[in-house]
Amino acid sequence: MLTGIILSVSMFAQSPKPLLQVIDSALQKAVAQYKYMGTVLPGDKFPKTWYPLTKKQETSNSSWWCSGFYPGSLLYLYEYSKDPALLTEANRIDKLLEKEQFNKGTHDLGFMMYCSFGNANRLQPSKEYDEILLNSAKSLSTRFNATAGVIKSWDHGTWKYPVIIDNMMNLELLFWATRYSGDSSYYKIAVSHANTTMKNHFRADYSSYHVVDYDVTDGSVISKKTHQGYADYSAWARGQAWGLYGYVVMYRATKDQKYLTHANNIAKFIMSRPNLPEDKIPFWDYNSPEIPATYRDASAAAITASALMELCKYGNDEERKQSYIRFAEKVIRSLSTQTYTAPIGENGGFILKHSTGHLPGNSEVDVPLTYADYYYIEAMMRYKGLKGKK
């Protein structure tokens, strides 16, 4: 029997305050927390996680796929607070990340470079940032295979040409590259990848497989598997969130109705799960047989909330759009409670608790994660933008 991981309903006392007040309080705490994180982070490392039982910090080098989330979070918090210390730290850590623009050994350059330098360029446009982002897009494009029509995810394992649903999140960088350079090849790669993923990753109920392996001699599918989920047939919670967010980006970039329809269908799948807890923070896999005696994934909730805060702006179905806002509001309120938000000066400087990275691999289980913080902050910033409160 798993212990210490079942979060009782009684723990989810949410503030009766208007959500904008809750968000302002949460963002102020986040500013303080990330300034604290900067004091405990080794100067040449990136935050990865914190283990609450042992009180130990785990860091990474710039090549780790999550390296862009720390500077990205700092930049969002700077945008909110105008605290120059946050911008200084973001600029410092970005210098360590800069060399990854030439990294052709990863599909995660969207996460690494667009969440960091993309936000930096949005706030303080510069030719230097433009060049870094364009070089990053060039590096990412080298992983595209025209026969299979997709960008390769991993160079390890027993797969021949594996593509994971997470890879949908890296396409935003390619769309930026076409807008900046006028070179449509980046756009075409992103569209090909999204279309092929839509065809092969999704089941009839709009849940998604985690890994699809391709034969690049003819583009056929070899197998459909999981790596981080419960089973090949299951709906790994964060994978569903990645897919939702990715197809929202696809609609924004192309205005192709099929992507909006697909995003709406993924949202419906997520929001209608019968085992979704009252607080809307999902268990790590929607098909885990150990529910409810298993782990939550705050990161999946944060990614979903951020995606819904954009998806609610598209289409003509007002009832559906309002349902997205209500769901995201519930998630933000839940994540902003003491159940999920750590006290300032604790949790290694991370904002959120109770994320699950890779349970089958016994890695990053029930711990804070940089991407949970990033998308939580982004969701709150998007909500403020939607309500006209910058």
C-alpha positions as CSV (number, residue, x, y, z in Angstrom):
1,M,0.0,0.0,0.0
2,L,1.4,3.4,-1.0
3,T,1.6,5.8,2.0
4,G,1.8,9.5,2.4
5,I,0.5,10.3,-1.1
6,I,-3.3,10.4,-0.8
7,L,-4.4,14.0,-0.6
8,S,-7.7,14.1,1.2
9,V,-10.5,16.3,0.0
10,S,-10.4,18.2,3.3
11,M,-7.0,19.5,2.4
12,F,-8.3,21.4,-0.5
13,A,-9.8,24.4,1.3
14,Q,-9.7,27.1,-1.4
15,S,-9.7,30.8,-0.7
16,P,-13.0,32.6,-1.1
17,K,-11.1,35.6,-2.4
18,P,-11.6,36.6,-6.1
19,L,-9.2,34.6,-8.2
20,L,-7.2,37.7,-9.3
21,Q,-6.4,38.4,-5.7
22,V,-5.4,34.7,-5.2
23,I,-3.2,35.0,-8.3
24,D,-1.5,38.2,-7.2
25,S,-0.7,36.7,-3.8
26,A,0.6,33.5,-5.5
27,L,2.8,35.4,-7.9
28,Q,4.2,37.5,-5.1
29,K,5.1,34.4,-3.3
30,A,6.6,32.9,-6.5
31,V,8.8,36.0,-6.9
32,A,10.1,35.6,-3.4
33,Q,10.6,31.8,-3.8
34,Y,12.5,32.1,-7.1
35,K,14.7,34.8,-5.6
36,Y,15.4,32.3,-2.8
37,M,16.1,29.6,-5.3
38,G,18.8,31.8,-6.9
39,T,20.6,31.8,-3.6
40,V,20.8,28.1,-3.2
41,L,21.5,27.1,-6.8
42,P,25.1,26.4,-7.8
43,G,26.3,29.0,-10.2
44,D,27.0,26.7,-13.1
45,K,23.9,24.5,-12.8
46,F,20.2,24.5,-13.5
47,P,17.5,23.5,-11.0
48,K,16.0,20.1,-11.7
49,T,14.1,19.0,-8.6
50,W,14.2,18.8,-4.8
51,Y,13.6,15.7,-2.7
52,P,11.5,16.7,0.3
53,L,12.3,13.6,2.4
54,T,16.0,13.9,2.2
55,K,16.1,17.7,1.7
56,K,18.4,17.3,-1.2
57,Q,18.7,19.4,-4.3
58,E,19.2,17.9,-7.8
59,T,20.5,20.1,-10.6
60,S,21.4,19.6,-14.2
61,N,23.6,20.9,-17.0
62,S,22.3,23.1,-19.8
63,S,21.8,20.0,-22.0
64,W,19.0,18.7,-19.8
65,W,15.6,19.1,-21.5
66,C,14.2,21.2,-18.7
67,S,17.0,23.8,-18.7
68,G,14.8,26.5,-20.3
69,F,12.1,26.5,-17.7
70,Y,14.1,28.2,-14.9
71,P,15.0,31.3,-17.0
72,G,11.5,31.2,-18.5
73,S,9.9,31.3,-15.1
74,L,12.2,34.1,-14.0
75,L,11.2,36.2,-17.0
76,Y,7.5,35.7,-16.5
77,L,8.0,36.7,-12.8
78,Y,10.0,39.7,-13.9
79,E,7.2,40.7,-16.4
80,Y,4.8,40.6,-13.4
81,S,6.9,42.2,-10.7
82,K,9.5,44.4,-12.6
83,D,12.0,43.2,-10.0
84,P,15.4,43.7,-11.8
85,A,17.0,40.9,-9.7
86,L,14.9,38.4,-11.6
87,L,15.9,39.8,-15.0
88,T,19.6,39.8,-13.9
89,E,19.4,36.1,-12.9
90,A,17.5,35.2,-16.1
91,N,20.2,36.8,-18.2
92,R,23.0,35.1,-16.2
93,I,21.5,31.6,-16.6
94,D,20.7,32.2,-20.2
95,K,24.4,32.7,-21.0
96,L,25.0,29.2,-19.7
97,L,22.2,27.9,-21.9
98,E,23.2,29.8,-25.1
99,K,25.4,27.1,-26.5
100,E,22.5,24.6,-26.8
101,Q,21.3,26.5,-29.9
102,F,23.7,24.1,-31.8
103,N,22.6,20.9,-30.0
104,K,21.3,18.6,-32.7
105,G,21.1,15.6,-30.3
106,T,17.7,16.6,-28.8
107,H,14.2,17.3,-29.9
108,D,13.6,19.5,-26.8
109,L,15.0,22.7,-28.2
110,G,11.6,24.3,-28.1
111,F,11.4,23.7,-24.3
112,M,15.0,24.6,-23.8
113,M,15.4,27.7,-26.1
114,Y,11.9,29.1,-26.7
115,C,10.7,29.1,-23.1
116,S,13.9,30.9,-22.2
117,F,15.2,33.0,-25.2
118,G,11.7,33.2,-26.7
119,N,10.4,35.0,-23.6
120,A,13.6,37.1,-23.3
121,N,13.1,38.2,-26.9
122,R,9.4,39.0,-26.3
123,L,10.3,41.2,-23.4
124,Q,13.5,42.7,-24.7
125,P,13.8,42.1,-28.5
126,S,17.4,41.8,-29.8
127,K,19.2,40.6,-32.9
128,E,21.3,38.3,-30.6
129,Y,18.2,36.6,-29.4
130,D,16.9,36.3,-32.9
131,E,20.0,34.5,-34.0
132,I,20.0,32.2,-31.1
133,L,16.4,31.2,-31.7
134,L,17.0,30.8,-35.5
135,N,20.0,28.6,-34.9
136,S,17.9,26.6,-32.4
137,A,15.2,26.0,-35.1
138,K,17.9,25.0,-37.6
139,S,19.2,22.4,-35.1
140,L,15.8,21.1,-34.4
141,S,15.0,20.8,-38.1
142,T,17.9,18.4,-38.6
143,R,15.9,15.8,-36.7
144,F,13.0,15.8,-39.2
145,N,12.6,12.8,-41.5
146,A,10.5,13.5,-44.6
147,T,9.5,9.9,-45.2
148,A,8.1,9.5,-41.8
149,G,6.9,13.1,-41.7
150,V,8.0,13.6,-38.1
151,I,10.8,14.9,-35.9
152,K,12.7,12.2,-34.1
153,S,12.5,12.4,-30.3
154,W,15.2,10.1,-28.9
155,D,18.5,8.7,-30.0
156,H,18.5,6.0,-27.2
157,G,16.5,2.9,-26.5
158,T,15.5,0.0,-28.7
159,W,13.2,2.1,-30.9
160,K,14.1,2.8,-34.5
161,Y,12.6,6.3,-34.9
162,P,10.7,7.1,-31.7
163,V,8.4,10.1,-31.5
164,I,6.8,11.1,-28.2
165,I,3.7,13.2,-27.7
166,D,5.8,15.7,-25.8
167,N,7.4,16.7,-29.1
168,M,4.3,18.7,-30.0
169,M,5.6,21.3,-27.6
170,N,8.7,22.0,-29.6
171,L,6.9,23.1,-32.8
172,E,6.3,26.7,-31.6
173,L,10.0,27.4,-32.1
174,L,9.6,26.4,-35.8
175,F,6.7,28.7,-36.3
176,W,8.6,31.6,-34.9
177,A,11.5,30.8,-37.2
178,T,9.3,31.1,-40.3
179,R,7.8,34.3,-39.1
180,Y,11.2,35.8,-38.5
181,S,13.1,34.4,-41.5
182,G,10.4,34.1,-44.1
183,D,11.7,30.5,-44.7
184,S,8.5,28.3,-44.9
185,S,10.5,25.1,-44.4
186,Y,10.2,25.4,-40.7
187,Y,6.4,25.9,-40.9
188,K,6.1,22.9,-43.2
189,I,8.0,20.7,-40.8
190,A,5.8,21.7,-37.9
191,V,2.6,21.0,-39.9
192,S,3.9,17.7,-41.1
193,H,4.8,16.6,-37.6
194,A,1.5,17.7,-36.2
195,N,-0.5,16.0,-38.9
196,T,1.4,12.7,-38.6
197,T,1.1,12.8,-34.8
198,M,-2.6,13.5,-35.1
199,K,-3.0,10.5,-37.3
200,N,-0.9,8.0,-35.3
201,H,-0.7,9.1,-31.7
202,F,-4.4,9.4,-30.9
203,R,-7.1,6.9,-30.1
204,A,-10.8,7.1,-30.9
205,D,-11.5,8.8,-27.6
206,Y,-8.7,11.4,-28.2
207,S,-6.4,10.1,-25.6
208,S,-2.9,9.6,-26.8
209,Y,-0.1,7.1,-26.8
210,H,3.2,8.2,-25.4
211,V,5.6,6.8,-27.9
212,V,5.1,5.9,-31.6
213,D,8.0,4.2,-33.3
214,Y,8.3,4.7,-37.1
215,D,10.0,2.8,-39.9
216,V,11.7,5.6,-41.9
217,T,12.1,3.4,-45.0
218,D,8.4,3.8,-45.7
219,G,6.9,5.9,-42.9
220,S,4.9,3.0,-41.4
221,V,4.2,2.6,-37.7
222,I,6.2,-0.1,-36.0
223,S,4.6,0.1,-32.6
224,K,2.7,2.3,-30.1
225,K,4.1,2.2,-26.6
226,T,4.5,4.0,-23.4
227,H,7.7,5.0,-21.5
228,Q,6.5,7.1,-18.7
229,G,2.9,6.0,-18.4
230,Y,1.2,3.0,-16.7
231,A,0.8,0.9,-19.8
232,D,0.9,1.1,-23.6
233,Y,-2.9,1.5,-23.7
234,S,-3.1,4.0,-20.9
235,A,-3.6,7.7,-20.8
236,W,-0.5,9.2,-19.1
237,A,-1.7,12.4,-17.6
238,R,1.1,14.7,-18.7
239,G,1.1,13.3,-22.1
240,Q,-2.5,14.3,-22.6
241,A,-1.6,17.8,-21.4
242,W,1.3,18.1,-23.8
243,G,-1.0,17.1,-26.7
244,L,-3.7,19.6,-25.7
245,Y,-1.2,22.5,-25.4
246,G,0.5,21.5,-28.7
247,Y,-2.6,21.6,-30.8
248,V,-3.7,24.9,-29.3
249,V,-0.4,26.2,-30.5
250,M,-1.0,24.6,-33.9
251,Y,-4.3,26.4,-34.2
252,R,-2.8,29.7,-33.2
253,A,0.0,29.4,-35.7
254,T,-2.0,28.1,-38.7
255,K,-5.7,29.0,-38.0
256,D,-6.5,25.6,-39.5
257,Q,-9.9,24.5,-38.0
258,K,-8.9,20.9,-37.7
259,Y,-6.3,21.7,-35.0
260,L,-8.9,23.7,-33.0
261,T,-11.3,20.7,-33.3
262,H,-8.6,18.4,-32.2
263,A,-7.7,20.5,-29.2
264,N,-11.3,20.8,-28.2
265,N,-11.6,17.0,-28.3
266,I,-8.5,16.5,-26.2
267,A,-9.8,19.0,-23.7
268,K,-13.1,17.1,-23.5
269,F,-11.2,13.9,-22.8
270,I,-9.2,15.4,-20.0
271,M,-12.1,17.3,-18.4
272,S,-14.5,14.3,-18.5
273,R,-12.4,11.7,-16.7
274,P,-14.6,10.0,-14.1
275,N,-11.6,9.6,-11.8
276,L,-10.4,13.2,-12.0
277,P,-10.2,14.4,-8.4
278,E,-12.5,17.2,-7.1
279,D,-9.6,19.6,-7.1
280,K,-8.9,18.9,-10.8
281,I,-5.2,17.9,-10.1
282,P,-5.0,14.5,-11.9
283,F,-3.4,11.3,-10.9
284,W,-0.2,10.6,-12.8
285,D,-2.0,8.3,-15.2
286,Y,-5.7,8.2,-15.8
287,N,-5.7,4.5,-16.1
288,S,-3.6,3.6,-13.1
289,P,-5.2,0.7,-11.3
290,E,-4.0,2.1,-7.9
291,I,-6.2,5.2,-8.1
292,P,-6.9,6.8,-5.7
293,A,-3.9,5.4,-3.7
294,T,-1.3,6.8,-6.1
295,Y,0.5,10.0,-7.0
296,R,-0.9,13.2,-8.4
297,D,0.8,15.2,-11.1
298,A,0.7,19.0,-10.5
299,S,2.7,19.5,-13.7
300,A,-0.1,17.9,-15.8
301,A,-2.6,20.2,-14.2
302,A,-0.6,23.3,-14.7
303,I,0.1,22.6,-18.4
304,T,-3.6,21.9,-18.9
305,A,-4.7,25.1,-17.2
306,S,-2.3,27.2,-19.3
307,A,-3.5,25.5,-22.5
308,L,-7.2,26.1,-21.6
309,M,-6.5,29.7,-20.8
310,E,-5.5,30.1,-24.5
311,L,-8.0,27.7,-25.9
312,C,-10.9,29.6,-24.3
313,K,-10.2,32.5,-26.7
314,Y,-10.9,30.5,-29.9
315,G,-14.1,29.4,-31.6
316,N,-17.7,30.4,-31.3
317,D,-19.0,28.0,-28.6
318,E,-19.4,30.3,-25.6
319,E,-20.6,27.6,-23.3
320,R,-17.6,25.5,-24.1
321,K,-15.2,28.4,-23.7
322,Q,-16.6,29.3,-20.3
323,S,-16.2,25.6,-19.2
324,Y,-12.5,25.9,-20.1
325,I,-12.2,29.0,-18.0
326,R,-14.0,27.4,-15.0
327,F,-11.8,24.3,-15.2
328,A,-8.6,26.4,-15.4
329,E,-9.8,28.6,-12.5
330,K,-10.3,25.5,-10.4
331,V,-6.9,24.2,-11.2
332,I,-5.2,27.5,-10.4
333,R,-7.1,27.8,-7.1
334,S,-6.1,24.3,-6.1
335,L,-2.4,24.8,-7.0
336,S,-2.4,28.0,-5.0
337,T,-3.4,26.3,-1.8
338,Q,-0.9,25.1,0.8
339,T,-1.5,21.6,-0.3
340,Y,0.4,22.2,-3.5
341,T,2.3,25.5,-2.9
342,A,5.4,25.3,-0.7
343,P,6.1,28.0,2.0
344,I,8.7,30.5,0.9
345,G,12.2,29.3,1.7
346,E,11.3,25.6,1.5
347,N,11.0,23.1,-1.3
348,G,14.4,24.0,-2.6
349,G,12.9,27.2,-4.0
350,F,10.4,25.5,-6.2
351,I,6.8,26.8,-6.0
352,L,4.8,23.7,-6.4
353,K,4.8,20.3,-4.8
354,H,3.4,16.9,-5.9
355,S,4.5,16.4,-9.4
356,T,5.4,13.1,-11.0
357,G,8.1,12.9,-13.5
358,H,8.7,9.2,-14.4
359,L,7.0,6.8,-12.0
360,P,7.8,3.6,-13.9
361,G,11.5,4.6,-13.8
362,N,11.2,5.6,-10.1
363,S,12.5,9.0,-11.1
364,E,11.2,12.4,-9.8
365,V,8.2,11.0,-8.0
366,D,6.1,13.3,-5.8
367,V,8.5,16.1,-6.1
368,P,8.7,19.7,-7.4
369,L,9.6,20.1,-11.1
370,T,10.6,23.2,-13.1
371,Y,8.0,22.8,-15.8
372,A,5.2,22.5,-13.2
373,D,6.3,26.0,-11.9
374,Y,6.7,27.4,-15.4
375,Y,3.2,26.5,-16.7
376,Y,1.6,27.4,-13.4
377,I,3.1,30.9,-13.7
378,E,2.1,31.0,-17.3
379,A,-1.5,30.0,-16.6
380,M,-1.8,32.8,-14.0
381,M,-0.3,35.4,-16.3
382,R,-2.7,34.3,-19.0
383,Y,-5.6,34.6,-16.7
384,K,-4.6,38.1,-15.7
385,G,-4.3,39.0,-19.4
386,L,-7.7,37.5,-20.2
387,K,-9.2,39.6,-17.4
388,G,-7.3,42.7,-18.5
389,K,-5.2,42.9,-15.4
390,K,-1.6,43.0,-16.5
